[in-house]
Amino acid sequence: MNFESRSFVAWNPKFLEYTGRSNDELRTSNLEQVLALGESWSLVSEGEPSEGAEYIACVTRRPFGENGSPGFVVRNLGRLGYVMLDDFGPTGAFEQGKTVGREEERNRIAKAFHDEVSSSMLAALFLVESAKIELEEAGLPQAEVVAKASDILAETTEKIVSVVTDTK
């Protein structure tokens, strides 16, 4: 990984399998699209922070409903690093568990939004937009209020999608 560009520079076939991505997808993906990171970095050794390597728990971001693979990201001086995915035993298990749990919950919410909410919201948005057009064509003053409602609904829908598919 190159942490300055937040991109992947090399990987093996197993990493592709764990992430559920192709070579081309990984080549154009950034860190946040592929991995969910824990909350804080830890030093690998007791040395000065500016001299050594640090690590953080991670879990792969998978398509809706699929559980990611836990692991660790290790970086040297914040520039270059590597990802290790698999079961690493008790070291960092709590942090890994939190990270995996967050990613599983994000996937559950995103899947529920996609399956149960998004089509209804889009239908409502299209109906309000249609009403706005009809009122404008008829020259009625209510068109302005419906236009504002349409704009608010569109902005809210975009915000919800952004929150549900958050890749931070």
N, CA and C atoms as a LAMMPS dump frame, in Angstrom:
ITEM: TIMESTEP
0
ITEM: NUMBER OF ATOMS
504
ITEM: BOX BOUNDS ff ff ff
-5.0000000000000000e+02 5.0000000000000000e+02
-5.0000000000000000e+02 5.0000000000000000e+02
-5.0000000000000000e+02 5.0000000000000000e+02
ITEM: ATOMS id mol type element x y z
1 1 1 N 0.832 -1.178 0
2 1 2 C 0 0 0
3 1 3 C 0.875 1.238 0
4 2 1 N 0.383 2.242 -0.68
5 2 2 C 1.002 3.553 -0.65
6 2 3 C 0.04 4.459 0.123
7 3 1 N 0.428 4.867 1.322
8 3 2 C -0.469 5.653 2.167
9 3 3 C -0.553 7.11 1.729
10 4 1 N 0.421 7.589 0.982
11 4 2 C 0.332 8.961 0.481
12 4 3 C -0.775 9.075 -0.562
13 5 1 N -0.884 8.074 -1.451
14 5 2 C -1.939 8.104 -2.472
15 5 3 C -3.159 7.289 -2.053
16 6 1 N -3.089 6.629 -0.876
17 6 2 C -4.174 5.791 -0.34
18 6 3 C -4.548 4.691 -1.341
19 7 1 N -3.547 4.133 -2.039
20 7 2 C -3.803 3.144 -3.083
21 7 3 C -3.002 1.876 -2.848
22 8 1 N -3.402 0.842 -3.56
23 8 2 C -2.715 -0.444 -3.494
24 8 3 C -1.702 -0.513 -4.63
25 9 1 N -0.501 -0.985 -4.333
26 9 2 C 0.543 -1.04 -5.348
27 9 3 C 0.866 -2.472 -5.766
28 10 1 N 0.569 -3.438 -4.917
29 10 2 C 0.805 -4.84 -5.247
30 10 3 C -0.099 -5.706 -4.381
31 11 1 N -0.428 -6.897 -4.874
32 11 2 C -1.293 -7.819 -4.141
33 11 3 C -1.118 -9.209 -4.711
34 12 1 N -1.608 -10.183 -3.963
35 12 2 C -1.546 -11.563 -4.443
36 12 3 C -2.962 -12.08 -4.686
37 13 1 N -3.088 -13.242 -5.326
38 13 2 C -4.42 -13.773 -5.642
39 13 3 C -5.299 -13.982 -4.405
40 14 1 N -4.699 -14.34 -3.286
41 14 2 C -5.475 -14.557 -2.066
42 14 3 C -6.103 -13.248 -1.588
43 15 1 N -5.377 -12.146 -1.731
44 15 2 C -5.915 -10.846 -1.342
45 15 3 C -7.124 -10.498 -2.207
46 16 1 N -7.035 -10.773 -3.491
47 16 2 C -8.181 -10.553 -4.387
48 16 3 C -9.371 -11.387 -3.926
49 17 1 N -9.111 -12.622 -3.553
50 17 2 C -10.186 -13.507 -3.079
51 17 3 C -10.812 -12.952 -1.799
52 18 1 N -9.98 -12.532 -0.849
53 18 2 C -10.488 -12.016 0.423
54 18 3 C -11.274 -10.716 0.256
55 19 1 N -10.887 -9.89 -0.715
56 19 2 C -11.566 -8.616 -0.907
57 19 3 C -12.736 -8.715 -1.88
58 20 1 N -12.793 -9.8 -2.655
59 20 2 C -13.872 -9.95 -3.626
60 20 3 C -13.735 -8.996 -4.808
61 21 1 N -12.512 -8.58 -5.094
62 21 2 C -12.272 -7.637 -6.192
63 21 3 C -11.37 -8.257 -7.246
64 22 1 N -11.439 -7.709 -8.448
65 22 2 C -10.569 -8.137 -9.537
66 22 3 C -9.301 -7.281 -9.52
67 23 1 N -8.325 -7.671 -10.343
68 23 2 C -7.105 -6.862 -10.467
69 23 3 C -7.437 -5.434 -10.868
70 24 1 N -8.298 -5.278 -11.874
71 24 2 C -8.647 -3.94 -12.353
72 24 3 C -9.364 -3.131 -11.281
73 25 1 N -10.287 -3.765 -10.539
74 25 2 C -11.006 -3.051 -9.485
75 25 3 C -10.043 -2.599 -8.391
76 26 1 N -9.131 -3.47 -7.993
77 26 2 C -8.193 -3.122 -6.928
78 26 3 C -7.224 -2.034 -7.388
79 27 1 N -6.84 -2.072 -8.638
80 27 2 C -5.926 -1.079 -9.197
81 27 3 C -6.523 0.334 -9.112
82 28 1 N -7.845 0.439 -9.226
83 28 2 C -8.488 1.757 -9.211
84 28 3 C -9.182 2.076 -7.883
85 29 1 N -9.093 1.18 -6.91
86 29 2 C -9.733 1.402 -5.608
87 29 3 C -8.787 2.124 -4.668
88 30 1 N -9.379 2.865 -3.728
89 30 2 C -8.55 3.459 -2.689
90 30 3 C -8.722 2.65 -1.405
91 31 1 N -7.892 2.944 -0.439
92 31 2 C -7.865 2.22 0.825
93 31 3 C -9.242 2.101 1.459
94 32 1 N -9.966 3.217 1.537
95 32 2 C -11.251 3.249 2.226
96 32 3 C -12.317 2.407 1.525
97 33 1 N -12.189 2.18 0.232
98 33 2 C -13.149 1.36 -0.494
99 33 3 C -12.931 -0.125 -0.234
100 34 1 N -11.716 -0.5 0.14
101 34 2 C -11.359 -1.91 0.281
102 34 3 C -11.267 -2.357 1.734
103 35 1 N -10.834 -1.461 2.617
104 35 2 C -10.615 -1.835 4.015
105 35 3 C -11.307 -0.874 4.976
106 36 1 N -11.864 -1.432 6.036
107 36 2 C -12.348 -0.64 7.166
108 36 3 C -11.267 -0.749 8.235
109 37 1 N -10.743 0.387 8.663
110 37 2 C -9.668 0.389 9.651
111 37 3 C -10.214 0.599 11.053
112 38 1 N -9.463 0.101 12.036
113 38 2 C -9.811 0.309 13.435
114 38 3 C -9.699 1.776 13.803
115 39 1 N -9.789 2.054 15.079
116 39 2 C -9.84 3.448 15.525
117 39 3 C -8.485 4.09 15.771
118 40 1 N -7.449 3.305 16.089
119 40 2 C -6.164 3.946 16.365
120 40 3 C -4.997 3.037 15.994
121 41 1 N -3.92 3.673 15.609
122 41 2 C -2.689 2.972 15.247
123 41 3 C -1.89 2.684 16.521
124 42 1 N -1.17 1.56 16.53
125 42 2 C -0.312 1.185 17.647
126 42 3 C 1.094 0.958 17.125
127 43 1 N 2.097 1.29 17.954
128 43 2 C 3.482 1.062 17.555
129 43 3 C 3.798 -0.424 17.602
130 44 1 N 4.575 -0.885 16.624
131 44 2 C 5 -2.282 16.592
132 44 3 C 6.022 -2.535 17.683
133 45 1 N 6.912 -1.547 17.926
134 45 2 C 7.918 -1.688 18.976
135 45 3 C 7.901 -0.45 19.851
136 46 1 N 8.69 -0.46 20.894
137 46 2 C 8.719 0.612 21.884
138 46 3 C 9.529 1.832 21.456
139 47 1 N 10.073 1.867 20.256
140 47 2 C 10.921 2.977 19.814
141 47 3 C 10.157 4.27 19.639
142 48 1 N 10.858 5.253 19.124
143 48 2 C 10.246 6.545 18.836
144 48 3 C 9.209 6.382 17.734
145 49 1 N 8.049 7.046 17.838
146 49 2 C 7.019 6.948 16.804
147 49 3 C 7.524 7.3 15.405
148 50 1 N 8.469 8.226 15.31
149 50 2 C 8.958 8.65 14.001
150 50 3 C 9.946 7.654 13.394
151 51 1 N 10.387 6.643 14.175
152 51 2 C 11.409 5.713 13.696
153 51 3 C 10.884 4.338 13.319
154 52 1 N 9.721 3.976 13.791
155 52 2 C 9.303 2.606 13.62
156 52 3 C 8.051 2.429 12.794
157 53 1 N 7.538 1.232 12.893
158 53 2 C 6.323 0.872 12.175
159 53 3 C 5.156 0.873 13.148
160 54 1 N 3.968 1.016 12.595
161 54 2 C 2.76 0.963 13.4
162 54 3 C 1.731 0.092 12.699
163 55 1 N 0.751 -0.379 13.483
164 55 2 C -0.264 -1.257 12.912
165 55 3 C -1.642 -0.866 13.419
166 56 1 N -2.647 -1.354 12.687
167 56 2 C -4.037 -1.103 13.05
168 56 3 C -4.863 -2.298 12.587
169 57 1 N -5.886 -2.632 13.336
170 57 2 C -6.786 -3.719 12.932
171 57 3 C -7.592 -3.266 11.713
172 58 1 N -7.968 -4.226 10.893
173 58 2 C -8.765 -3.908 9.71
174 58 3 C -9.694 -5.07 9.391
175 59 1 N -10.621 -4.815 8.489
176 59 2 C -11.478 -5.859 7.94
177 59 3 C -11.769 -5.45 6.503
178 60 1 N -11.833 -6.431 5.615
179 60 2 C -12.107 -6.104 4.214
180 60 3 C -13.556 -5.689 4.055
181 61 1 N -13.785 -4.752 3.171
182 61 2 C -15.148 -4.333 2.816
183 61 3 C -15.583 -5.222 1.658
184 62 1 N -16.668 -5.945 1.864
185 62 2 C -17.159 -6.884 0.859
186 62 3 C -18.497 -6.392 0.322
187 63 1 N -18.951 -6.99 -0.789
188 63 2 C -20.277 -6.625 -1.299
189 63 3 C -21.345 -6.844 -0.228
190 64 1 N -22.507 -6.211 -0.42
191 64 2 C -23.586 -6.272 0.557
192 64 3 C -23.813 -7.667 1.101
193 65 1 N -23.881 -7.764 2.413
194 65 2 C -24.251 -9.005 3.059
195 65 3 C -23.128 -10.002 3.255
196 66 1 N -21.963 -9.785 2.672
197 66 2 C -20.856 -10.723 2.84
198 66 3 C -19.936 -10.231 3.955
199 67 1 N -19.544 -11.142 4.834
200 67 2 C -18.642 -10.778 5.918
201 67 3 C -17.231 -10.586 5.382
202 68 1 N -16.56 -9.568 5.9
203 68 2 C -15.191 -9.304 5.495
204 68 3 C -14.206 -10.174 6.249
205 69 1 N -12.978 -10.144 5.796
206 69 2 C -11.89 -10.89 6.428
207 69 3 C -11.125 -9.962 7.358
208 70 1 N -10.907 -10.381 8.612
209 70 2 C -10.165 -9.539 9.551
210 70 3 C -8.67 -9.617 9.294
211 71 1 N -7.96 -8.628 9.772
212 71 2 C -6.508 -8.636 9.638
213 71 3 C -5.902 -7.398 10.25
214 72 1 N -4.705 -7.087 9.8
215 72 2 C -3.982 -5.909 10.265
216 72 3 C -3.34 -5.208 9.088
217 73 1 N -3.22 -3.89 9.206
218 73 2 C -2.455 -3.094 8.259
219 73 3 C -1.225 -2.618 9.016
220 74 1 N -0.063 -2.769 8.41
221 74 2 C 1.186 -2.31 9.007
222 74 3 C 1.778 -1.267 8.076
223 75 1 N 2.239 -0.147 8.651
224 75 2 C 2.861 0.875 7.817
225 75 3 C 4.138 1.384 8.47
226 76 1 N 5.052 1.838 7.64
227 76 2 C 6.324 2.36 8.091
228 76 3 C 6.358 3.853 7.834
229 77 1 N 6.466 4.63 8.886
230 77 2 C 6.54 6.083 8.798
231 77 3 C 5.366 6.679 8.027
232 78 1 N 4.237 5.967 8.005
233 78 2 C 3.03 6.489 7.399
234 78 3 C 3.015 6.541 5.887
235 79 1 N 4.021 5.963 5.223
236 79 2 C 4.089 6.061 3.761
237 79 3 C 3.745 4.757 3.062
238 80 1 N 4.498 3.728 3.34
239 80 2 C 4.279 2.432 2.703
240 80 3 C 3.861 1.418 3.747
241 81 1 N 3.098 0.444 3.316
242 81 2 C 2.651 -0.565 4.261
243 81 3 C 2.152 -1.804 3.566
244 82 1 N 1.686 -2.728 4.365
245 82 2 C 1.14 -3.961 3.824
246 82 3 C -0.044 -4.404 4.667
247 83 1 N -0.842 -5.285 4.082
248 83 2 C -2.042 -5.791 4.737
249 83 3 C -1.854 -7.281 4.961
250 84 1 N -2.176 -7.726 6.16
251 84 2 C -2.152 -9.159 6.481
252 84 3 C -3.576 -9.549 6.864
253 85 1 N -4.159 -10.472 6.122
254 85 2 C -5.525 -10.907 6.395
255 85 3 C -5.532 -12.361 6.817
256 86 1 N -6.297 -12.655 7.856
257 86 2 C -6.493 -14.025 8.326
258 86 3 C -6.822 -13.972 9.798
259 87 1 N -6.751 -15.134 10.456
260 87 2 C -6.988 -15.217 11.886
261 87 3 C -5.646 -15.131 12.595
262 88 1 N -5.486 -14.114 13.435
263 88 2 C -4.215 -13.898 14.097
264 88 3 C -4.25 -14.208 15.588
265 89 1 N -5.26 -14.915 16.043
266 89 2 C -5.325 -15.287 17.435
267 89 3 C -5.69 -14.129 18.338
268 90 1 N -5.302 -14.199 19.625
269 90 2 C -5.772 -13.229 20.602
270 90 3 C -5.17 -11.831 20.482
271 91 1 N -4.058 -11.647 19.775
272 91 2 C -3.441 -10.334 19.671
273 91 3 C -4.356 -9.383 18.931
274 92 1 N -4.806 -8.37 19.625
275 92 2 C -5.667 -7.383 18.991
276 92 3 C -7.065 -7.896 18.693
277 93 1 N -7.472 -8.977 19.338
278 93 2 C -8.769 -9.59 19.026
279 93 3 C -9.929 -8.641 19.327
280 94 1 N -9.819 -7.887 20.425
281 94 2 C -10.911 -6.974 20.762
282 94 3 C -11.067 -5.896 19.697
283 95 1 N -9.944 -5.286 19.31
284 95 2 C -9.986 -4.242 18.272
285 95 3 C -10.479 -4.827 16.957
286 96 1 N -10.008 -6.024 16.598
287 96 2 C -10.473 -6.674 15.376
288 96 3 C -11.964 -6.932 15.45
289 97 1 N -12.426 -7.406 16.608
290 97 2 C -13.852 -7.691 16.778
291 97 3 C -14.7 -6.458 16.59
292 98 1 N -14.248 -5.331 17.154
293 98 2 C -14.979 -4.074 16.977
294 98 3 C -15.017 -3.676 15.508
295 99 1 N -13.88 -3.793 14.845
296 99 2 C -13.802 -3.406 13.437
297 99 3 C -14.683 -4.302 12.584
298 100 1 N -14.595 -5.607 12.812
299 100 2 C -15.428 -6.558 12.057
300 100 3 C -16.905 -6.29 12.34
301 101 1 N -17.243 -6.054 13.6
302 101 2 C -18.635 -5.784 13.968
303 101 3 C -19.176 -4.539 13.297
304 102 1 N -18.372 -3.472 13.278
305 102 2 C -18.786 -2.234 12.604
306 102 3 C -19.032 -2.476 11.119
307 103 1 N -18.124 -3.211 10.486
308 103 2 C -18.261 -3.461 9.049
309 103 3 C -19.473 -4.346 8.763
310 104 1 N -19.714 -5.351 9.607
311 104 2 C -20.899 -6.2 9.418
312 104 3 C -22.181 -5.385 9.589
313 105 1 N -22.205 -4.493 10.568
314 105 2 C -23.387 -3.653 10.776
315 105 3 C -23.579 -2.69 9.605
316 106 1 N -22.488 -2.116 9.105
317 106 2 C -22.581 -1.238 7.94
318 106 3 C -23.157 -1.996 6.753
319 107 1 N -22.682 -3.22 6.534
320 107 2 C -23.201 -4.045 5.434
321 107 3 C -24.679 -4.361 5.629
322 108 1 N -25.077 -4.661 6.87
323 108 2 C -26.484 -4.978 7.14
324 108 3 C -27.373 -3.772 6.856
325 109 1 N -26.953 -2.597 7.313
326 109 2 C -27.741 -1.38 7.099
327 109 3 C -27.795 -1.038 5.611
328 110 1 N -26.666 -1.142 4.922
329 110 2 C -26.649 -0.838 3.487
330 110 3 C -27.554 -1.794 2.713
331 111 1 N -27.527 -3.068 3.073
332 111 2 C -28.379 -4.054 2.393
333 111 3 C -29.853 -3.77 2.684
334 112 1 N -30.183 -3.477 3.937
335 112 2 C -31.572 -3.165 4.291
336 112 3 C -32.033 -1.904 3.566
337 113 1 N -31.176 -0.891 3.506
338 113 2 C -31.538 0.329 2.789
339 113 3 C -31.803 0.011 1.322
340 114 1 N -30.907 -0.745 0.717
341 114 2 C -31.054 -1.083 -0.697
342 114 3 C -32.314 -1.901 -0.94
343 115 1 N -32.564 -2.905 -0.097
344 115 2 C -33.685 -3.824 -0.306
345 115 3 C -35.038 -3.229 0.078
346 116 1 N -35.079 -2.394 1.123
347 116 2 C -36.36 -2.01 1.697
348 116 3 C -36.711 -0.522 1.608
349 117 1 N -35.731 0.339 1.453
350 117 2 C -36.012 1.771 1.559
351 117 3 C -35.78 2.521 0.25
352 118 1 N -34.704 2.233 -0.439
353 118 2 C -34.3 3.074 -1.568
354 118 3 C -35.35 3.152 -2.668
355 119 1 N -36.001 2.052 -3.003
356 119 2 C -36.99 2.112 -4.093
357 119 3 C -38.183 2.984 -3.704
358 120 1 N -38.625 2.935 -2.447
359 120 2 C -39.729 3.785 -2.002
360 120 3 C -39.34 5.257 -2.024
361 121 1 N -38.109 5.558 -1.584
362 121 2 C -37.654 6.943 -1.592
363 121 3 C -37.546 7.477 -3.017
364 122 1 N -37.027 6.655 -3.912
365 122 2 C -36.92 7.095 -5.304
366 122 3 C -38.3 7.285 -5.934
367 123 1 N -39.246 6.39 -5.621
368 123 2 C -40.611 6.54 -6.136
369 123 3 C -41.225 7.849 -5.643
370 124 1 N -41.048 8.149 -4.358
371 124 2 C -41.574 9.407 -3.804
372 124 3 C -40.916 10.608 -4.478
373 125 1 N -39.619 10.527 -4.69
374 125 2 C -38.901 11.617 -5.349
375 125 3 C -39.437 11.85 -6.756
376 126 1 N -39.662 10.785 -7.507
377 126 2 C -40.203 10.919 -8.866
378 126 3 C -41.63 11.484 -8.852
379 127 1 N -42.451 11.062 -7.894
380 127 2 C -43.817 11.591 -7.806
381 127 3 C -43.828 13.08 -7.475
382 128 1 N -43.003 13.488 -6.529
383 128 2 C -42.933 14.901 -6.169
384 128 3 C -42.416 15.721 -7.356
385 129 1 N -41.42 15.192 -8.036
386 129 2 C -40.878 15.885 -9.209
387 129 3 C -41.936 16.007 -10.306
388 130 1 N -42.723 14.962 -10.526
389 130 2 C -43.81 14.994 -11.519
390 130 3 C -44.863 16.034 -11.141
391 131 1 N -45.219 16.079 -9.847
392 131 2 C -46.194 17.059 -9.382
393 131 3 C -45.659 18.475 -9.6
394 132 1 N -44.387 18.675 -9.326
395 132 2 C -43.763 19.987 -9.517
396 132 3 C -43.862 20.416 -10.981
397 133 1 N -43.551 19.511 -11.886
398 133 2 C -43.603 19.826 -13.323
399 133 3 C -45.027 20.176 -13.748
400 134 1 N -45.997 19.381 -13.275
401 134 2 C -47.399 19.656 -13.635
402 134 3 C -47.868 21.007 -13.095
403 135 1 N -47.498 21.33 -11.87
404 135 2 C -47.882 22.615 -11.276
405 135 3 C -47.206 23.777 -12.004
406 136 1 N -45.927 23.591 -12.366
407 136 2 C -45.233 24.646 -13.111
408 136 3 C -45.883 24.87 -14.474
409 137 1 N -46.217 23.779 -15.162
410 137 2 C -46.857 23.888 -16.487
411 137 3 C -48.222 24.564 -16.388
412 138 1 N -48.917 24.333 -15.272
413 138 2 C -50.226 24.949 -15.073
414 138 3 C -50.1 26.39 -14.564
415 139 1 N -48.873 26.804 -14.226
416 139 2 C -48.656 28.16 -13.751
417 139 3 C -49.192 28.412 -12.357
418 140 1 N -49.312 27.381 -11.558
419 140 2 C -49.861 27.52 -10.209
420 140 3 C -48.763 27.899 -9.213
421 141 1 N -49.091 28.734 -8.222
422 141 2 C -48.091 29.179 -7.247
423 141 3 C -47.581 28.043 -6.339
424 142 1 N -48.331 26.957 -6.205
425 142 2 C -47.905 25.84 -5.361
426 142 3 C -46.656 25.148 -5.923
427 143 1 N -46.336 25.43 -7.185
428 143 2 C -45.164 24.808 -7.815
429 143 3 C -43.886 25.119 -7.037
430 144 1 N -43.793 26.343 -6.49
431 144 2 C -42.591 26.738 -5.756
432 144 3 C -42.415 25.903 -4.48
433 145 1 N -43.492 25.676 -3.757
434 145 2 C -43.428 24.875 -2.525
435 145 3 C -43.064 23.429 -2.854
436 146 1 N -43.69 22.884 -3.897
437 146 2 C -43.405 21.496 -4.287
438 146 3 C -41.967 21.387 -4.797
439 147 1 N -41.471 22.415 -5.475
440 147 2 C -40.079 22.413 -5.946
441 147 3 C -39.121 22.366 -4.758
442 148 1 N -39.411 23.15 -3.707
443 148 2 C -38.575 23.118 -2.498
444 148 3 C -38.613 21.739 -1.853
445 149 1 N -39.81 21.129 -1.78
446 149 2 C -39.941 19.781 -1.209
447 149 3 C -39.16 18.78 -2.042
448 150 1 N -39.199 18.926 -3.346
449 150 2 C -38.456 18.032 -4.248
450 150 3 C -36.954 18.158 -4.007
451 151 1 N -36.467 19.393 -3.881
452 151 2 C -35.046 19.615 -3.624
453 151 3 C -34.612 19.023 -2.283
454 152 1 N -35.439 19.235 -1.254
455 152 2 C -35.119 18.694 0.081
456 152 3 C -35.099 17.172 0.041
457 153 1 N -36.07 16.555 -0.612
458 153 2 C -36.126 15.098 -0.713
459 153 3 C -34.917 14.558 -1.476
460 154 1 N -34.523 15.22 -2.554
461 154 2 C -33.357 14.788 -3.33
462 154 3 C -32.077 14.896 -2.497
463 155 1 N -31.895 16.021 -1.785
464 155 2 C -30.716 16.208 -0.937
465 155 3 C -30.681 15.182 0.192
466 156 1 N -31.826 14.929 0.801
467 156 2 C -31.906 13.959 1.895
468 156 3 C -31.572 12.566 1.395
469 157 1 N -32.077 12.208 0.23
470 157 2 C -31.782 10.901 -0.352
471 157 3 C -30.28 10.752 -0.584
472 158 1 N -29.65 11.798 -1.13
473 158 2 C -28.203 11.754 -1.355
474 158 3 C -27.429 11.615 -0.046
475 159 1 N -27.87 12.323 0.989
476 159 2 C -27.204 12.238 2.292
477 159 3 C -27.336 10.841 2.881
478 160 1 N -28.519 10.253 2.772
479 160 2 C -28.733 8.903 3.299
480 160 3 C -27.841 7.909 2.571
481 161 1 N -27.789 8.003 1.257
482 161 2 C -26.922 7.105 0.485
483 161 3 C -25.473 7.292 0.909
484 162 1 N -25.045 8.525 1.118
485 162 2 C -23.678 8.797 1.543
486 162 3 C -23.385 8.177 2.909
487 163 1 N -24.315 8.307 3.843
488 163 2 C -24.134 7.748 5.186
489 163 3 C -24.129 6.216 5.144
490 164 1 N -25.061 5.648 4.406
491 164 2 C -25.204 4.185 4.366
492 164 3 C -24.017 3.538 3.673
493 165 1 N -23.483 4.181 2.652
494 165 2 C -22.368 3.587 1.902
495 165 3 C -21.047 4.198 2.309
496 166 1 N -21.003 4.818 3.49
497 166 2 C -19.798 5.481 3.976
498 166 3 C -18.584 4.581 3.865
499 167 1 N -17.496 5.127 3.286
500 167 2 C -16.267 4.363 3.147
501 167 3 C -15.126 4.99 3.907
502 168 1 N -15.435 5.676 4.969
503 168 2 C -14.392 6.312 5.771
504 168 3 C -13.873 5.337 6.784
